[in-house]
Amino acid sequence: MNIKIERTTTPKTKPDQKALGFGKYLTDHMFLMDYNPEQGWHDFRIVPYGPIPMEPDAVALHYAQETFEGLKAYRYPDGSVHLFRPDMNAKRLINSNKRLCMPEVPVDLFVEAVKAIVKVDEDWVPSEPGTSLYIRPFMFTSEGQIALHNCSRFTFAIILSPVGAYFAEGINPVKILVEDEYVRAVKGGTGFAKCGGNYAGAMIGQEKAEKLGYSQVLWLDGAERKYVEEAGGMNFVYSINGEFWTAPTEGTVLPGITRDSILHILRDWGVTVREERMDIDTLIASGHDGSLKEAFACGTAAVISPVGALNYKGDEVTINDFQIGQLTQKLYDYLTGIQWGKVEDKFGWTVPID
């Protein structure tokens, strides 16, 4: 891939690494490439961060033909910069694009593009404990037409943001409201794809939860509104009598890379993992009888967010005395240790940008 690089002549002032928040700051540059059936992917370029021209009748604006991904770059103690499982993000984007009738970005091309833009803005990768460089690849149709037809011209872009903790609570437990009015996804839909429409449709549940004093929402299945699925924009994992449960990825749940990594680690530790459906009544009952020992939401942005309480139809249960679970803490320390280069990566998940 021959990438043209245009460096900014007006570099930004870098923010205080101790007060980054999440997604508040963007780096100096962005990666762009275009697609059409005649040329395939072409015009690979890194340019100064700025507006992307778009026609008012762009299909991405009217019919939401777009997908995105999220991953991070980490500063190691020796100063080097590594990615975490970027090939998994590339493969998930391919599956999302298939569902949205969009051309695939080959895995090697995706990873090379991510490495290239991170290398250009490498000095933006923070080094403070708990910080990283969030990477947002996204793709949309750049074609304009009011009629609802599939498109042939697309743009793929990558922007970067130095970040700290996703939640203000950090690794402290949060309260979750179980949503039984709205639904997030149904089989045959786009629940497994990482596309903006899924998140836009889920905002009402998150807004409802926050108004009632809860940090996150837990979604039930769309068909029966009975089975536990996802938490907010993250996967949901919980421990009952020593076994860890999470909803299966059968079309309505996003196949999270953090989720996959956690399940892989648990199995490597000899912990029983059950990727099976569980109904919400059973989960709440296990909270009341004390068999629900730990619970957390997980995803690239927050890594692990412990859950200290669940509220379903006014029935609130407290988990582990609203303390982070022992194994949850161990998982967080081990996984982030791999990501920040402080723990041996025996799984071969980390990728240097050089």
Backbone torsions as a table, in degrees:
resi	resn	phi	psi	omega
1	MET	NA	117.1	178.8
2	ASN	-90.6	103.3	-175.0
3	ILE	-97.9	123.3	173.4
4	LYS	-82.1	132.6	-178.0
5	ILE	-117.6	121.3	174.0
6	GLU	-114.4	109.1	-176.0
7	ARG	-85.2	146.3	-179.4
8	THR	-65.6	146.6	174.5
9	THR	-99.4	-3.9	179.6
10	THR	-131.2	70.6	-179.0
11	PRO	-60.0	145.7	-179.2
12	LYS	-79.7	158.0	172.4
13	THR	-79.1	126.6	-177.4
14	LYS	-73.4	141.7	-177.8
15	PRO	-76.1	167.0	175.6
16	ASP	-66.2	120.7	-177.7
17	GLN	-63.9	-20.3	-179.5
18	LYS	-84.8	-4.0	-177.8
19	ALA	-140.7	48.8	-175.1
20	LEU	-77.5	-34.5	-170.7
21	GLY	64.0	-153.9	179.8
22	PHE	-132.8	121.2	174.9
23	GLY	73.8	17.7	-177.5
24	LYS	-85.1	-25.4	-173.7
25	TYR	-125.0	142.6	176.3
26	LEU	-116.6	148.0	-176.8
27	THR	-77.8	-174.6	-173.0
28	ASP	-75.7	-24.5	-170.9
29	HIS	-131.3	167.4	174.3
30	MET	-144.3	154.7	177.6
31	PHE	-100.8	140.5	177.4
32	LEU	-139.2	145.6	167.3
33	MET	-152.7	156.6	-173.9
34	ASP	-120.4	159.6	-179.2
35	TYR	-134.6	139.2	163.6
36	ASN	-148.0	160.0	-174.8
37	PRO	-61.3	-29.7	-177.0
38	GLU	-74.8	-39.9	-175.1
39	GLN	-106.1	-12.7	-171.5
40	GLY	66.2	-149.4	177.6
41	TRP	-77.4	132.7	-175.4
42	HIS	-155.3	176.8	179.3
43	ASP	54.5	57.5	178.9
44	PHE	-74.3	126.0	-175.6
45	ARG	-153.0	148.0	170.6
46	ILE	-116.4	123.5	-173.5
47	VAL	-132.3	166.2	175.7
48	PRO	-58.9	141.5	178.4
49	TYR	-58.5	134.1	-179.8
50	GLY	179.9	-177.6	-178.1
51	PRO	-60.3	148.2	174.2
52	ILE	-106.8	118.5	-179.0
53	PRO	-60.1	139.3	179.6
54	MET	-151.1	135.3	177.8
55	GLU	-70.5	147.9	179.1
56	PRO	-60.2	-23.9	179.5
57	ASP	-97.3	18.6	-178.8
58	ALA	-58.0	132.7	-177.5
59	VAL	-61.6	-31.8	178.4
60	ALA	-60.0	-34.7	-179.4
61	LEU	-77.6	-37.0	-173.3
62	HIS	-92.0	-33.8	-174.0
63	TYR	-125.7	9.1	169.7
64	ALA	58.2	38.9	175.2
65	GLN	-83.4	86.0	-179.2
66	GLU	-156.0	154.7	177.0
67	THR	-139.6	165.8	177.9
68	PHE	-155.0	172.1	177.4
69	GLU	-139.5	172.0	177.3
70	GLY	-149.9	124.2	175.7
71	LEU	-147.6	-179.9	-175.2
72	LYS	-136.6	156.2	168.3
73	ALA	-113.2	141.1	-173.9
74	TYR	-123.1	140.3	176.6
75	ARG	-89.3	119.9	179.9
76	TYR	-80.6	163.4	177.9
77	PRO	-56.4	-29.5	-179.9
78	ASP	-84.9	3.7	178.1
79	GLY	94.0	-13.2	179.5
80	SER	-73.1	162.6	-176.9
81	VAL	-120.8	132.1	-178.1
82	HIS	-129.6	150.1	171.3
83	LEU	-96.8	163.5	179.3
84	PHE	-121.1	108.8	175.2
85	ARG	51.6	48.4	-178.0
86	PRO	-62.7	-26.7	178.4
87	ASP	-63.3	-31.5	178.5
88	MET	-67.9	-39.8	176.2
89	ASN	-64.0	-40.0	179.1
90	ALA	-62.4	-43.1	-179.7
91	LYS	-67.7	-37.9	178.5
92	ARG	-67.3	-38.4	177.2
93	LEU	-61.4	-38.8	177.7
94	ILE	-59.3	-44.7	179.7
95	ASN	-67.1	-39.5	176.9
96	SER	-62.5	-44.2	-178.1
97	ASN	-64.2	-37.0	177.0
98	LYS	-59.5	-43.1	-178.3
99	ARG	-67.5	-32.1	-178.2
100	LEU	-95.4	12.0	179.0
101	CYS	57.6	47.4	-179.6
102	MET	-122.4	150.7	-179.6
103	PRO	-67.0	149.4	-179.4
104	GLU	-80.8	151.3	169.8
105	VAL	-101.7	113.0	-178.8
106	PRO	-53.8	147.7	-175.8
107	VAL	-55.2	-48.8	-177.8
108	ASP	-61.7	-38.4	179.7
109	LEU	-67.2	-42.3	178.2
110	PHE	-59.8	-51.1	-176.9
111	VAL	-64.6	-40.6	179.5
112	GLU	-63.5	-40.7	179.1
113	ALA	-64.0	-43.6	178.5
114	VAL	-61.3	-47.1	179.0
115	LYS	-58.9	-42.2	-175.4
116	ALA	-64.4	-46.7	-178.0
117	ILE	-70.5	-37.4	177.5
118	VAL	-65.3	-37.6	178.7
119	LYS	-62.8	-42.2	-179.7
120	VAL	-63.4	-40.7	-179.0
121	ASP	-105.2	33.5	-175.4
122	GLU	-59.2	-32.6	-177.9
123	ASP	-72.2	-6.1	174.4
124	TRP	-85.9	-11.1	180.0
125	VAL	-71.4	114.8	-174.4
126	PRO	-73.4	161.7	-178.0
127	SER	-120.6	-6.0	178.2
128	GLU	-63.9	147.7	177.8
129	PRO	-54.9	135.0	177.4
130	GLY	82.4	3.4	-179.8
131	THR	-105.6	162.9	179.6
132	SER	-163.5	176.7	175.6
133	LEU	-107.0	112.2	178.9
134	TYR	-77.9	135.3	-176.4
135	ILE	-116.4	123.1	-177.9
136	ARG	-119.0	90.8	169.2
137	PRO	-77.6	141.6	176.4
138	PHE	-151.2	158.4	-174.6
139	MET	-142.4	141.2	-178.6
140	PHE	-152.1	159.2	174.5
141	THR	-80.0	128.3	179.0
142	SER	-94.6	10.9	-178.0
143	GLU	-88.9	143.9	179.4
144	GLY	-110.1	127.4	174.2
145	GLN	-169.8	135.1	178.5
146	ILE	-77.1	-35.1	178.4
147	ALA	-64.0	143.4	-178.4
148	LEU	-85.8	91.8	176.4
149	HIS	-136.8	157.3	178.2
150	ASN	-67.3	153.1	-174.3
151	CYS	-106.6	167.9	-178.3
152	SER	-124.2	-9.3	-178.5
153	ARG	-118.0	130.7	-176.0
154	PHE	-138.2	157.9	175.1
155	THR	-125.5	136.1	174.7
156	PHE	-114.5	133.6	-176.8
157	ALA	-137.4	158.4	174.0
158	ILE	-137.6	127.6	173.1
159	ILE	-121.2	160.7	-173.2
160	LEU	-130.5	147.9	179.6
161	SER	-146.4	121.6	173.8
162	PRO	-70.1	131.8	-172.5
163	VAL	-135.5	157.4	169.5
164	GLY	-109.8	-140.8	-178.8
165	ALA	-68.9	140.8	179.6
166	TYR	-70.5	-45.9	178.9
167	PHE	-100.4	143.9	177.2
168	ALA	-60.4	-29.5	-179.7
169	GLU	-71.2	-15.1	-176.6
170	GLY	65.1	-129.9	-178.9
171	ILE	-89.3	7.0	178.4
172	ASN	-76.9	149.4	-178.1
173	PRO	-61.2	149.1	178.4
174	VAL	-122.8	164.6	176.4
175	LYS	-100.0	138.0	-176.6
176	ILE	-122.2	136.4	175.5
177	LEU	-99.8	126.2	176.8
178	VAL	-79.3	122.7	-176.8
179	GLU	-88.0	119.1	-178.6
180	ASP	-120.1	6.3	179.2
181	GLU	-102.3	-51.0	-179.5
182	TYR	-97.4	164.5	176.3
183	VAL	-126.6	153.7	-179.1
184	ARG	-97.5	-41.4	-173.0
185	ALA	-156.5	155.5	173.6
186	VAL	-132.2	157.6	178.4
187	LYS	-61.9	137.6	-176.2
188	GLY	93.9	-11.9	179.7
189	GLY	-91.8	-147.9	-175.7
190	THR	-111.9	20.4	-176.3
191	GLY	-58.3	-30.7	-178.9
192	PHE	-84.3	-14.2	-177.0
193	ALA	-89.3	149.8	176.5
194	LYS	-97.5	87.4	-178.1
195	CYS	-133.5	151.8	-172.0
196	GLY	-60.2	-34.1	-178.3
197	GLY	-58.8	-35.2	177.8
198	ASN	-60.3	-41.9	-175.3
199	TYR	-77.5	-36.9	177.1
200	ALA	-62.1	-43.0	-179.7
201	GLY	-68.8	-21.8	-178.4
202	ALA	-90.6	-10.0	-175.8
203	MET	-62.3	-32.2	-177.4
204	ILE	-65.4	-35.9	176.5
205	GLY	-67.4	-41.0	178.3
206	GLN	-65.0	-41.8	179.1
207	GLU	-62.9	-41.5	178.1
208	LYS	-61.3	-44.8	-179.3
209	ALA	-62.4	-44.8	-177.5
210	GLU	-64.9	-36.6	178.2
211	LYS	-63.9	-27.4	-179.5
212	LEU	-94.0	5.2	175.6
213	GLY	91.3	21.0	-179.5
214	TYR	-113.3	145.8	-175.9
215	SER	-81.6	-26.1	-175.1
216	GLN	-144.5	166.7	176.0
217	VAL	-117.0	144.7	174.5
218	LEU	-111.2	120.7	-177.1
219	TRP	-88.6	143.0	172.3
220	LEU	-101.4	168.9	-178.9
221	ASP	-64.1	152.6	-175.2
222	GLY	-80.1	-18.4	-176.4
223	ALA	-82.9	-52.5	-176.0
224	GLU	-110.2	-9.8	-175.6
225	ARG	50.4	49.7	-171.9
226	LYS	-131.9	-39.1	-171.7
227	TYR	-98.5	139.7	-177.9
228	VAL	-68.7	131.7	179.0
229	GLU	-124.4	-94.7	-174.5
230	GLU	-114.2	161.2	172.2
231	ALA	-110.0	120.5	177.1
232	GLY	46.0	-126.3	176.1
233	GLY	-96.4	26.5	-175.7
234	MET	-137.6	162.2	173.1
235	ASN	-77.7	159.8	-176.2
236	PHE	-122.4	127.7	-177.7
237	VAL	-129.6	140.8	-179.0
238	TYR	-150.1	155.8	-175.8
239	SER	-115.3	124.6	176.2
240	ILE	-124.8	118.6	179.8
241	ASN	51.3	42.4	174.8
242	GLY	85.7	-6.2	177.7
243	GLU	-105.7	135.9	179.4
244	PHE	-95.6	130.5	-177.1
245	TRP	-115.0	148.0	168.8
246	THR	-157.4	153.2	-178.2
247	ALA	-65.4	142.8	178.0
248	PRO	-71.2	151.6	177.6
249	THR	-91.3	85.5	-176.1
250	GLU	-117.5	27.1	175.5
251	GLY	116.5	-19.0	-179.5
252	THR	-112.9	-6.4	-177.7
253	VAL	-120.2	134.9	178.7
254	LEU	-67.7	129.0	176.6
255	PRO	-76.6	85.9	-174.0
256	GLY	-70.2	141.6	177.6
257	ILE	-72.1	-38.7	175.7
258	THR	-64.7	-42.5	176.1
259	ARG	-55.4	-50.1	-179.0
260	ASP	-61.2	-41.3	-179.9
261	SER	-64.5	-42.8	-179.7
262	ILE	-64.7	-44.6	179.5
263	LEU	-64.4	-37.4	177.8
264	HIS	-62.9	-44.2	-179.9
265	ILE	-65.3	-45.0	179.7
266	LEU	-58.5	-45.3	179.4
267	ARG	-64.6	-36.9	178.2
268	ASP	-64.4	-30.5	177.2
269	TRP	-82.2	-1.9	179.4
270	GLY	84.6	14.9	179.0
271	VAL	-85.6	137.5	177.7
272	THR	-71.6	127.6	179.0
273	VAL	-119.2	131.2	-179.3
274	ARG	-122.9	108.4	174.9
275	GLU	-89.9	77.9	-174.1
276	GLU	-138.9	159.2	177.0
277	ARG	-76.6	142.0	172.6
278	MET	-133.4	136.3	-180.0
279	ASP	-79.4	151.5	-173.5
280	ILE	-64.9	-33.0	178.7
281	ASP	-62.4	-40.3	178.4
282	THR	-67.2	-39.2	179.3
283	LEU	-64.2	-45.3	179.8
284	ILE	-65.3	-40.2	178.0
285	ALA	-61.5	-38.4	178.9
286	SER	-67.6	-27.3	174.6
287	GLY	-69.6	-39.3	-179.6
288	HIS	-71.1	-36.6	-177.4
289	ASP	-89.1	-0.9	174.4
290	GLY	88.6	0.5	-179.8
291	SER	-79.4	-18.0	173.5
292	LEU	-80.6	102.5	-170.8
293	LYS	-91.2	-37.3	-176.5
294	GLU	-148.1	154.7	174.9
295	ALA	-156.0	146.6	177.0
296	PHE	-158.8	154.8	170.3
297	ALA	-99.0	151.6	-177.4
298	CYS	-144.7	146.1	179.4
299	GLY	-176.8	170.9	-177.3
300	THR	-58.7	-44.6	-173.9
301	ALA	-63.5	-52.4	-175.7
302	ALA	-95.8	-14.2	-171.9
303	VAL	67.0	-81.0	177.0
304	ILE	-134.6	130.7	176.4
305	SER	-122.5	103.2	-177.5
306	PRO	-61.5	146.1	178.4
307	VAL	-108.9	124.2	-178.5
308	GLY	-103.3	-15.2	-179.8
309	ALA	-157.3	146.6	175.9
310	LEU	-125.1	136.5	176.7
311	ASN	-121.8	119.0	177.6
312	TYR	-123.6	111.0	179.3
313	LYS	55.3	40.1	177.8
314	GLY	86.9	-6.1	179.1
315	ASP	-96.5	104.9	-176.7
316	GLU	-102.1	131.9	176.2
317	VAL	-116.9	141.4	176.8
318	THR	-98.6	137.7	-177.1
319	ILE	-109.1	124.8	175.4
320	ASN	53.2	43.4	178.7
321	ASP	53.9	31.4	-179.9
322	PHE	59.0	36.2	176.1
323	GLN	-117.6	150.8	176.7
324	ILE	-64.5	135.8	-178.5
325	GLY	-68.7	151.8	-177.4
326	GLN	-60.5	-46.1	-178.8
327	LEU	-74.1	-31.9	175.6
328	THR	-60.6	-46.1	177.9
329	GLN	-62.8	-41.8	179.8
330	LYS	-63.1	-41.8	177.4
331	LEU	-61.4	-46.1	-179.7
332	TYR	-60.4	-47.7	-178.5
333	ASP	-63.2	-41.0	-177.0
334	TYR	-71.1	-47.1	-177.9
335	LEU	-66.3	-47.0	178.9
336	THR	-68.3	-27.8	175.4
337	GLY	-63.0	-41.0	175.7
338	ILE	-64.6	-46.1	-175.1
339	GLN	-63.7	-38.3	-179.0
340	TRP	-93.7	9.3	174.6
341	GLY	74.1	23.9	-179.3
342	LYS	-103.3	-11.3	178.2
343	VAL	-127.1	141.5	-179.6
344	GLU	-56.7	132.1	178.1
345	ASP	-92.8	82.5	-177.0
346	LYS	-77.5	-8.9	-179.6
347	PHE	-93.0	-9.2	-179.6
348	GLY	71.3	37.5	-174.9
349	TRP	-91.1	-23.6	-174.0
350	THR	-91.4	144.6	-175.2
351	VAL	-131.4	118.1	177.6
352	PRO	-68.7	149.3	-179.4
353	ILE	-80.8	-16.2	-179.7
354	ASP	-76.6	NA	NA
